[in-house]
Amino acid sequence: MNILKINQAQKETIGIQLLRRDSKAGCDLLIFNTNEMVFSLSIYRNKIVVESDIDITDFTWYLEKILPVFKNSSLQVEQIICEQVV
């Protein structure tokens, strides 16, 4: 945490890799400043199960896991954008 505080004080982009203990899913978290964070869902990405070759990220699964962390930390979420590049 001390390293993160130093990086933030120097206005550096902070990168953290997050992994869930109870699943293989994870993400890369980039913190650009105190107002903007980006989650790249690239580690064993959870997908919506459909009976075709469609490859769709299950954004709901991630939001259900991530948003409570912000709420419990008294952080306010102003905007959420979910997009997948195919």
Buried (B, 14 or more C-beta within 10 A) or exposed (E): EEEEEEBBEEEEEBEEEBEEEEEEBBBBBBBEEEEEBEBEBEBEBBBEEEEEEEEEBBBEBBBEBBEEEEEEEEEEEEEEEEEEEE
